Amino acid sequence: MGQPVPPGCGAGEVTGWFEVTVGGRLVHSKKNGDGFVDTDAKLQKIVAAIKAALA
């Protein structure tokens, strides 16, 4: 490997990690304890970050 992974592309390996980055800011990380996006509150946190980045 050794090649950088462009934003929005898979890393080519199975890690079990799910991370959402908006505007260079990590908004949600399964690896860091946020778990799955399985509640409305978690989804709304991601949506709010996207809206703020677009504003």
CHARMM-style PDB file with segment names, atoms N, HN, CA, C and O in Angstrom:
ATOM      1  N   MET     1       0.848  -1.183   0.000  1.00  0.00      PROA
ATOM      2  CA  MET     1       0.000   0.000   0.000  1.00  0.00      PROA
ATOM      3  C   MET     1       0.890   1.240   0.000  1.00  0.00      PROA
ATOM      4  O   MET     1       1.582   1.481  -0.989  1.00  0.00      PROA
ATOM      5  N   GLY     2       0.897   2.010   1.035  1.00  0.00      PROA
ATOM      6  HN  GLY     2       0.335   1.814   1.838  1.00  0.00      PROA
ATOM      7  CA  GLY     2       1.714   3.194   1.095  1.00  0.00      PROA
ATOM      8  C   GLY     2       1.157   4.400   0.360  1.00  0.00      PROA
ATOM      9  O   GLY     2       1.687   5.502   0.505  1.00  0.00      PROA
ATOM     10  N   GLN     3       0.112   4.223  -0.418  1.00  0.00      PROA
ATOM     11  HN  GLN     3      -0.318   3.328  -0.535  1.00  0.00      PROA
ATOM     12  CA  GLN     3      -0.493   5.320  -1.155  1.00  0.00      PROA
ATOM     13  C   GLN     3      -1.570   5.993  -0.311  1.00  0.00      PROA
ATOM     14  O   GLN     3      -2.315   5.304   0.387  1.00  0.00      PROA
ATOM     15  N   PRO     4      -1.671   7.318  -0.357  1.00  0.00      PROA
ATOM     16  CA  PRO     4      -2.758   7.989   0.371  1.00  0.00      PROA
ATOM     17  C   PRO     4      -4.109   7.603  -0.222  1.00  0.00      PROA
ATOM     18  O   PRO     4      -4.225   7.332  -1.417  1.00  0.00      PROA
ATOM     19  N   VAL     5      -5.112   7.585   0.624  1.00  0.00      PROA
ATOM     20  HN  VAL     5      -5.017   7.805   1.595  1.00  0.00      PROA
ATOM     21  CA  VAL     5      -6.466   7.240   0.198  1.00  0.00      PROA
ATOM     22  C   VAL     5      -7.246   8.532   0.006  1.00  0.00      PROA
ATOM     23  O   VAL     5      -7.393   9.302   0.955  1.00  0.00      PROA
ATOM     24  N   PRO     6      -7.755   8.792  -1.210  1.00  0.00      PROA
ATOM     25  CA  PRO     6      -8.539  10.009  -1.437  1.00  0.00      PROA
ATOM     26  C   PRO     6      -9.799  10.018  -0.576  1.00  0.00      PROA
ATOM     27  O   PRO     6     -10.365   8.958  -0.308  1.00  0.00      PROA
ATOM     28  N   PRO     7     -10.244  11.191  -0.141  1.00  0.00      PROA
ATOM     29  CA  PRO     7     -11.474  11.271   0.658  1.00  0.00      PROA
ATOM     30  C   PRO     7     -12.643  10.614  -0.066  1.00  0.00      PROA
ATOM     31  O   PRO     7     -12.806  10.767  -1.277  1.00  0.00      PROA
ATOM     32  N   GLY     8     -13.443   9.889   0.686  1.00  0.00      PROA
ATOM     33  HN  GLY     8     -13.310   9.765   1.669  1.00  0.00      PROA
ATOM     34  CA  GLY     8     -14.621   9.245   0.127  1.00  0.00      PROA
ATOM     35  C   GLY     8     -14.348   7.907  -0.518  1.00  0.00      PROA
ATOM     36  O   GLY     8     -15.263   7.285  -1.057  1.00  0.00      PROA
ATOM     37  N   CYS     9     -13.103   7.448  -0.474  1.00  0.00      PROA
ATOM     38  HN  CYS     9     -12.359   7.954  -0.036  1.00  0.00      PROA
ATOM     39  CA  CYS     9     -12.754   6.165  -1.080  1.00  0.00      PROA
ATOM     40  C   CYS     9     -12.429   5.151   0.007  1.00  0.00      PROA
ATOM     41  O   CYS     9     -11.956   5.505   1.087  1.00  0.00      PROA
ATOM     42  N   GLY    10     -12.689   3.898  -0.293  1.00  0.00      PROA
ATOM     43  HN  GLY    10     -13.074   3.610  -1.171  1.00  0.00      PROA
ATOM     44  CA  GLY    10     -12.361   2.833   0.643  1.00  0.00      PROA
ATOM     45  C   GLY    10     -10.859   2.649   0.749  1.00  0.00      PROA
ATOM     46  O   GLY    10     -10.112   2.974  -0.175  1.00  0.00      PROA
ATOM     47  N   ALA    11     -10.432   2.132   1.869  1.00  0.00      PROA
ATOM     48  HN  ALA    11     -11.039   1.868   2.619  1.00  0.00      PROA
ATOM     49  CA  ALA    11      -9.012   1.928   2.106  1.00  0.00      PROA
ATOM     50  C   ALA    11      -8.490   0.653   1.447  1.00  0.00      PROA
ATOM     51  O   ALA    11      -7.282   0.414   1.436  1.00  0.00      PROA
ATOM     52  N   GLY    12      -9.399  -0.177   0.891  1.00  0.00      PROA
ATOM     53  HN  GLY    12     -10.380   0.017   0.900  1.00  0.00      PROA
ATOM     54  CA  GLY    12      -8.962  -1.392   0.234  1.00  0.00      PROA
ATOM     55  C   GLY    12      -8.722  -2.546   1.175  1.00  0.00      PROA
ATOM     56  O   GLY    12      -8.217  -3.592   0.766  1.00  0.00      PROA
ATOM     57  N   GLU    13      -9.073  -2.373   2.409  1.00  0.00      PROA
ATOM     58  HN  GLU    13      -9.484  -1.524   2.741  1.00  0.00      PROA
ATOM     59  CA  GLU    13      -8.913  -3.417   3.408  1.00  0.00      PROA
ATOM     60  C   GLU    13     -10.090  -3.355   4.363  1.00  0.00      PROA
ATOM     61  O   GLU    13     -10.759  -2.328   4.469  1.00  0.00      PROA
ATOM     62  N   VAL    14     -10.338  -4.440   5.047  1.00  0.00      PROA
ATOM     63  HN  VAL    14      -9.794  -5.274   4.961  1.00  0.00      PROA
ATOM     64  CA  VAL    14     -11.428  -4.474   6.018  1.00  0.00      PROA
ATOM     65  C   VAL    14     -10.862  -4.098   7.376  1.00  0.00      PROA
ATOM     66  O   VAL    14      -9.998  -4.794   7.908  1.00  0.00      PROA
ATOM     67  N   THR    15     -11.349  -2.994   7.938  1.00  0.00      PROA
ATOM     68  HN  THR    15     -12.051  -2.428   7.505  1.00  0.00      PROA
ATOM     69  CA  THR    15     -10.851  -2.536   9.234  1.00  0.00      PROA
ATOM     70  C   THR    15     -11.914  -2.601  10.316  1.00  0.00      PROA
ATOM     71  O   THR    15     -11.592  -2.685  11.501  1.00  0.00      PROA
ATOM     72  N   GLY    16     -13.198  -2.563   9.911  1.00  0.00      PROA
ATOM     73  HN  GLY    16     -13.460  -2.495   8.948  1.00  0.00      PROA
ATOM     74  CA  GLY    16     -14.270  -2.491  10.894  1.00  0.00      PROA
ATOM     75  C   GLY    16     -14.498  -1.079  11.400  1.00  0.00      PROA
ATOM     76  O   GLY    16     -15.387  -0.843  12.219  1.00  0.00      PROA
ATOM     77  N   TRP    17     -13.702  -0.144  10.917  1.00  0.00      PROA
ATOM     78  HN  TRP    17     -12.981  -0.335  10.252  1.00  0.00      PROA
ATOM     79  CA  TRP    17     -13.841   1.245  11.332  1.00  0.00      PROA
ATOM     80  C   TRP    17     -14.835   1.932  10.420  1.00  0.00      PROA
ATOM     81  O   TRP    17     -14.900   1.657   9.222  1.00  0.00      PROA
ATOM     82  N   PHE    18     -15.605   2.825  11.005  1.00  0.00      PROA
ATOM     83  HN  PHE    18     -15.552   3.048  11.978  1.00  0.00      PROA
ATOM     84  CA  PHE    18     -16.501   3.666  10.214  1.00  0.00      PROA
ATOM     85  C   PHE    18     -16.308   5.077  10.711  1.00  0.00      PROA
ATOM     86  O   PHE    18     -16.655   5.394  11.849  1.00  0.00      PROA
ATOM     87  N   GLU    19     -15.759   5.923   9.868  1.00  0.00      PROA
ATOM     88  HN  GLU    19     -15.478   5.665   8.944  1.00  0.00      PROA
ATOM     89  CA  GLU    19     -15.489   7.290  10.272  1.00  0.00      PROA
ATOM     90  C   GLU    19     -16.082   8.258   9.261  1.00  0.00      PROA
ATOM     91  O   GLU    19     -16.038   8.030   8.052  1.00  0.00      PROA
ATOM     92  N   VAL    20     -16.639   9.349   9.789  1.00  0.00      PROA
ATOM     93  HN  VAL    20     -16.675   9.534  10.771  1.00  0.00      PROA
ATOM     94  CA  VAL    20     -17.207  10.395   8.942  1.00  0.00      PROA
ATOM     95  C   VAL    20     -16.410  11.666   9.208  1.00  0.00      PROA
ATOM     96  O   VAL    20     -16.345  12.156  10.335  1.00  0.00      PROA
ATOM     97  N   THR    21     -15.809  12.184   8.147  1.00  0.00      PROA
ATOM     98  HN  THR    21     -15.863  11.786   7.231  1.00  0.00      PROA
ATOM     99  CA  THR    21     -15.045  13.419   8.236  1.00  0.00      PROA
ATOM    100  C   THR    21     -15.714  14.459   7.345  1.00  0.00      PROA
ATOM    101  O   THR    21     -16.007  14.194   6.179  1.00  0.00      PROA
ATOM    102  N   VAL    22     -15.952  15.637   7.900  1.00  0.00      PROA
ATOM    103  HN  VAL    22     -15.714  15.852   8.847  1.00  0.00      PROA
ATOM    104  CA  VAL    22     -16.583  16.722   7.149  1.00  0.00      PROA
ATOM    105  C   VAL    22     -15.665  17.934   7.238  1.00  0.00      PROA
ATOM    106  O   VAL    22     -15.368  18.424   8.328  1.00  0.00      PROA
ATOM    107  N   GLY    23     -15.228  18.404   6.100  1.00  0.00      PROA
ATOM    108  HN  GLY    23     -15.469  18.007   5.215  1.00  0.00      PROA
ATOM    109  CA  GLY    23     -14.356  19.578   6.086  1.00  0.00      PROA
ATOM    110  C   GLY    23     -13.073  19.379   6.867  1.00  0.00      PROA
ATOM    111  O   GLY    23     -12.557  20.319   7.472  1.00  0.00      PROA
ATOM    112  N   GLY    24     -12.554  18.160   6.857  1.00  0.00      PROA
ATOM    113  HN  GLY    24     -12.972  17.396   6.365  1.00  0.00      PROA
ATOM    114  CA  GLY    24     -11.318  17.864   7.572  1.00  0.00      PROA
ATOM    115  C   GLY    24     -11.500  17.591   9.055  1.00  0.00      PROA
ATOM    116  O   GLY    24     -10.528  17.310   9.756  1.00  0.00      PROA
ATOM    117  N   ARG    25     -12.733  17.670   9.540  1.00  0.00      PROA
ATOM    118  HN  ARG    25     -13.523  17.897   8.970  1.00  0.00      PROA
ATOM    119  CA  ARG    25     -13.020  17.447  10.962  1.00  0.00      PROA
ATOM    120  C   ARG    25     -13.698  16.093  11.149  1.00  0.00      PROA
ATOM    121  O   ARG    25     -14.688  15.796  10.479  1.00  0.00      PROA
ATOM    122  N   LEU    26     -13.176  15.277  12.048  1.00  0.00      PROA
ATOM    123  HN  LEU    26     -12.372  15.518  12.592  1.00  0.00      PROA
ATOM    124  CA  LEU    26     -13.774  13.982  12.347  1.00  0.00      PROA
ATOM    125  C   LEU    26     -15.056  14.206  13.135  1.00  0.00      PROA
ATOM    126  O   LEU    26     -15.029  14.740  14.244  1.00  0.00      PROA
ATOM    127  N   VAL    27     -16.180  13.793  12.552  1.00  0.00      PROA
ATOM    128  HN  VAL    27     -16.202  13.360  11.651  1.00  0.00      PROA
ATOM    129  CA  VAL    27     -17.494  14.042  13.139  1.00  0.00      PROA
ATOM    130  C   VAL    27     -18.023  12.803  13.850  1.00  0.00      PROA
ATOM    131  O   VAL    27     -18.691  12.909  14.879  1.00  0.00      PROA
ATOM    132  N   HSD    28     -17.725  11.627  13.301  1.00  0.00      PROA
ATOM    133  HN  HSD    28     -17.183  11.541  12.466  1.00  0.00      PROA
ATOM    134  CA  HSD    28     -18.208  10.371  13.881  1.00  0.00      PROA
ATOM    135  C   HSD    28     -17.137   9.316  13.680  1.00  0.00      PROA
ATOM    136  O   HSD    28     -16.583   9.185  12.589  1.00  0.00      PROA
ATOM    137  N   SER    29     -16.846   8.562  14.732  1.00  0.00      PROA
ATOM    138  HN  SER    29     -17.297   8.669  15.619  1.00  0.00      PROA
ATOM    139  CA  SER    29     -15.838   7.516  14.629  1.00  0.00      PROA
ATOM    140  C   SER    29     -16.268   6.293  15.418  1.00  0.00      PROA
ATOM    141  O   SER    29     -16.353   6.328  16.646  1.00  0.00      PROA
ATOM    142  N   LYS    30     -16.538   5.212  14.701  1.00  0.00      PROA
ATOM    143  HN  LYS    30     -16.469   5.184  13.704  1.00  0.00      PROA
ATOM    144  CA  LYS    30     -16.847   3.945  15.370  1.00  0.00      PROA
ATOM    145  C   LYS    30     -15.633   3.506  16.184  1.00  0.00      PROA
ATOM    146  O   LYS    30     -15.772   2.986  17.291  1.00  0.00      PROA
ATOM    147  N   LYS    31     -14.458   3.718  15.635  1.00  0.00      PROA
ATOM    148  HN  LYS    31     -14.345   4.141  14.736  1.00  0.00      PROA
ATOM    149  CA  LYS    31     -13.207   3.336  16.298  1.00  0.00      PROA
ATOM    150  C   LYS    31     -13.040   4.044  17.645  1.00  0.00      PROA
ATOM    151  O   LYS    31     -12.547   3.455  18.607  1.00  0.00      PROA
ATOM    152  N   ASN    32     -13.454   5.307  17.702  1.00  0.00      PROA
ATOM    153  HN  ASN    32     -13.855   5.785  16.921  1.00  0.00      PROA
ATOM    154  CA  ASN    32     -13.286   6.091  18.929  1.00  0.00      PROA
ATOM    155  C   ASN    32     -14.469   5.987  19.882  1.00  0.00      PROA
ATOM    156  O   ASN    32     -14.557   6.751  20.844  1.00  0.00      PROA
ATOM    157  N   GLY    33     -15.389   5.040  19.623  1.00  0.00      PROA
ATOM    158  HN  GLY    33     -15.318   4.419  18.842  1.00  0.00      PROA
ATOM    159  CA  GLY    33     -16.460   4.796  20.575  1.00  0.00      PROA
ATOM    160  C   GLY    33     -17.834   5.307  20.202  1.00  0.00      PROA
ATOM    161  O   GLY    33     -18.776   5.137  20.977  1.00  0.00      PROA
ATOM    162  N   ASP    34     -17.985   5.930  19.034  1.00  0.00      PROA
ATOM    163  HN  ASP    34     -17.220   6.068  18.405  1.00  0.00      PROA
ATOM    164  CA  ASP    34     -19.304   6.421  18.642  1.00  0.00      PROA
ATOM    165  C   ASP    34     -20.223   5.299  18.168  1.00  0.00      PROA
ATOM    166  O   ASP    34     -21.437   5.487  18.093  1.00  0.00      PROA
ATOM    167  N   GLY    35     -19.663   4.141  17.850  1.00  0.00      PROA
ATOM    168  HN  GLY    35     -18.677   3.988  17.911  1.00  0.00      PROA
ATOM    169  CA  GLY    35     -20.474   3.003  17.415  1.00  0.00      PROA
ATOM    170  C   GLY    35     -21.070   3.212  16.039  1.00  0.00      PROA
ATOM    171  O   GLY    35     -20.584   4.017  15.244  1.00  0.00      PROA
ATOM    172  N   PHE    36     -22.129   2.471  15.775  1.00  0.00      PROA
ATOM    173  HN  PHE    36     -22.523   1.817  16.421  1.00  0.00      PROA
ATOM    174  CA  PHE    36     -22.831   2.592  14.504  1.00  0.00      PROA
ATOM    175  C   PHE    36     -23.681   3.859  14.502  1.00  0.00      PROA
ATOM    176  O   PHE    36     -24.019   4.380  15.564  1.00  0.00      PROA
ATOM    177  N   VAL    37     -24.025   4.349  13.334  1.00  0.00      PROA
ATOM    178  HN  VAL    37     -23.751   3.925  12.471  1.00  0.00      PROA
ATOM    179  CA  VAL    37     -24.974   5.459  13.221  1.00  0.00      PROA
ATOM    180  C   VAL    37     -26.358   4.815  13.275  1.00  0.00      PROA
ATOM    181  O   VAL    37     -27.016   4.617  12.253  1.00  0.00      PROA
ATOM    182  N   ASP    38     -26.776   4.496  14.499  1.00  0.00      PROA
ATOM    183  HN  ASP    38     -26.242   4.656  15.329  1.00  0.00      PROA
ATOM    184  CA  ASP    38     -28.006   3.730  14.697  1.00  0.00      PROA
ATOM    185  C   ASP    38     -29.069   4.466  15.501  1.00  0.00      PROA
ATOM    186  O   ASP    38     -30.067   3.877  15.915  1.00  0.00      PROA
ATOM    187  N   THR    39     -28.849   5.750  15.717  1.00  0.00      PROA
ATOM    188  HN  THR    39     -28.038   6.229  15.381  1.00  0.00      PROA
ATOM    189  CA  THR    39     -29.859   6.561  16.398  1.00  0.00      PROA
ATOM    190  C   THR    39     -30.036   7.862  15.625  1.00  0.00      PROA
ATOM    191  O   THR    39     -29.149   8.285  14.883  1.00  0.00      PROA
ATOM    192  N   ASP    40     -31.173   8.476  15.808  1.00  0.00      PROA
ATOM    193  HN  ASP    40     -31.893   8.132  16.410  1.00  0.00      PROA
ATOM    194  CA  ASP    40     -31.431   9.756  15.152  1.00  0.00      PROA
ATOM    195  C   ASP    40     -30.437  10.811  15.629  1.00  0.00      PROA
ATOM    196  O   ASP    40     -30.012  11.661  14.846  1.00  0.00      PROA
ATOM    197  N   ALA    41     -30.067  10.763  16.897  1.00  0.00      PROA
ATOM    198  HN  ALA    41     -30.412  10.073  17.533  1.00  0.00      PROA
ATOM    199  CA  ALA    41     -29.132  11.757  17.438  1.00  0.00      PROA
ATOM    200  C   ALA    41     -27.776  11.678  16.739  1.00  0.00      PROA
ATOM    201  O   ALA    41     -27.178  12.708  16.427  1.00  0.00      PROA
ATOM    202  N   LYS    42     -27.290  10.469  16.493  1.00  0.00      PROA
ATOM    203  HN  LYS    42     -27.775   9.632  16.747  1.00  0.00      PROA
ATOM    204  CA  LYS    42     -26.004  10.307  15.807  1.00  0.00      PROA
ATOM    205  C   LYS    42     -26.093  10.799  14.368  1.00  0.00      PROA
ATOM    206  O   LYS    42     -25.181  11.462  13.874  1.00  0.00      PROA
ATOM    207  N   LEU    43     -27.184  10.474  13.704  1.00  0.00      PROA
ATOM    208  HN  LEU    43     -27.925   9.935  14.105  1.00  0.00      PROA
ATOM    209  CA  LEU    43     -27.379  10.920  12.326  1.00  0.00      PROA
ATOM    210  C   LEU    43     -27.476  12.439  12.263  1.00  0.00      PROA
ATOM    211  O   LEU    43     -26.878  13.064  11.387  1.00  0.00      PROA
ATOM    212  N   GLN    44     -28.222  13.030  13.181  1.00  0.00      PROA
ATOM    213  HN  GLN    44     -28.708  12.522  13.893  1.00  0.00      PROA
ATOM    214  CA  GLN    44     -28.396  14.482  13.188  1.00  0.00      PROA
ATOM    215  C   GLN    44     -27.078  15.205  13.452  1.00  0.00      PROA
ATOM    216  O   GLN    44     -26.860  16.298  12.929  1.00  0.00      PROA
ATOM    217  N   LYS    45     -26.201  14.612  14.251  1.00  0.00      PROA
ATOM    218  HN  LYS    45     -26.378  13.724  14.675  1.00  0.00      PROA
ATOM    219  CA  LYS    45     -24.881  15.198  14.497  1.00  0.00      PROA
ATOM    220  C   LYS    45     -24.095  15.288  13.183  1.00  0.00      PROA
ATOM    221  O   LYS    45     -23.444  16.296  12.908  1.00  0.00      PROA
ATOM    222  N   ILE    46     -24.162  14.232  12.382  1.00  0.00      PROA
ATOM    223  HN  ILE    46     -24.691  13.413  12.605  1.00  0.00      PROA
ATOM    224  CA  ILE    46     -23.471  14.205  11.096  1.00  0.00      PROA
ATOM    225  C   ILE    46     -24.106  15.206  10.131  1.00  0.00      PROA
ATOM    226  O   ILE    46     -23.402  15.962   9.460  1.00  0.00      PROA
ATOM    227  N   VAL    47     -25.433  15.208  10.066  1.00  0.00      PROA
ATOM    228  HN  VAL    47     -26.005  14.595  10.611  1.00  0.00      PROA
ATOM    229  CA  VAL    47     -26.156  16.128   9.180  1.00  0.00      PROA
ATOM    230  C   VAL    47     -25.846  17.576   9.551  1.00  0.00      PROA
ATOM    231  O   VAL    47     -25.629  18.407   8.668  1.00  0.00      PROA
ATOM    232  N   ALA    48     -25.822  17.884  10.840  1.00  0.00      PROA
ATOM    233  HN  ALA    48     -25.998  17.209  11.556  1.00  0.00      PROA
ATOM    234  CA  ALA    48     -25.526  19.248  11.291  1.00  0.00      PROA
ATOM    235  C   ALA    48     -24.122  19.669  10.865  1.00  0.00      PROA
ATOM    236  O   ALA    48     -23.911  20.817  10.474  1.00  0.00      PROA
ATOM    237  N   ALA    49     -23.169  18.755  10.938  1.00  0.00      PROA
ATOM    238  HN  ALA    49     -23.340  17.823  11.256  1.00  0.00      PROA
ATOM    239  CA  ALA    49     -21.799  19.072  10.526  1.00  0.00      PROA
ATOM    240  C   ALA    49     -21.737  19.350   9.028  1.00  0.00      PROA
ATOM    241  O   ALA    49     -21.021  20.250   8.590  1.00  0.00      PROA
ATOM    242  N   ILE    50     -22.485  18.579   8.245  1.00  0.00      PROA
ATOM    243  HN  ILE    50     -23.067  17.847   8.601  1.00  0.00      PROA
ATOM    244  CA  ILE    50     -22.517  18.794   6.796  1.00  0.00      PROA
ATOM    245  C   ILE    50     -23.146  20.148   6.479  1.00  0.00      PROA
ATOM    246  O   ILE    50     -22.621  20.905   5.662  1.00  0.00      PROA
ATOM    247  N   LYS    51     -24.271  20.451   7.125  1.00  0.00      PROA
ATOM    248  HN  LYS    51     -24.698  19.836   7.789  1.00  0.00      PROA
ATOM    249  CA  LYS    51     -24.938  21.739   6.894  1.00  0.00      PROA
ATOM    250  C   LYS    51     -24.029  22.904   7.270  1.00  0.00      PROA
ATOM    251  O   LYS    51     -23.970  23.904   6.554  1.00  0.00      PROA
ATOM    252  N   ALA    52     -23.324  22.779   8.388  1.00  0.00      PROA
ATOM    253  HN  ALA    52     -23.372  21.968   8.970  1.00  0.00      PROA
ATOM    254  CA  ALA    52     -22.422  23.847   8.823  1.00  0.00      PROA
ATOM    255  C   ALA    52     -21.284  24.039   7.820  1.00  0.00      PROA
ATOM    256  O   ALA    52     -20.861  25.166   7.562  1.00  0.00      PROA
ATOM    257  N   ALA    53     -20.796  22.945   7.262  1.00  0.00      PROA
ATOM    258  HN  ALA    53     -21.140  22.029   7.471  1.00  0.00      PROA
ATOM    259  CA  ALA    53     -19.705  23.037   6.289  1.00  0.00      PROA
ATOM    260  C   ALA    53     -20.167  23.683   4.986  1.00  0.00      PROA
ATOM    261  O   ALA    53     -19.379  24.325   4.292  1.00  0.00      PROA
ATOM    262  N   LEU    54     -21.439  23.512   4.661  1.00  0.00      PROA
ATOM    263  HN  LEU    54     -22.079  22.990   5.226  1.00  0.00      PROA
ATOM    264  CA  LEU    54     -21.978  24.077   3.426  1.00  0.00      PROA
ATOM    265  C   LEU    54     -22.431  25.524   3.577  1.00  0.00      PROA
ATOM    266  O   LEU    54     -22.643  26.220   2.584  1.00  0.00      PROA
ATOM    267  N   ALA    55     -22.579  25.975   4.820  1.00  0.00      PROA
ATOM    268  HN  ALA    55     -22.407  25.409   5.627  1.00  0.00      PROA
ATOM    269  CA  ALA    55     -23.082  27.334   5.077  1.00  0.00      PROA
ATOM    270  C   ALA    55     -22.043  28.387   4.759  1.00  0.00      PROA
ATOM    271  OT1 ALA    55     -22.303  29.579   4.920  1.00  0.00      PROA
TER     272      ALA     55
END
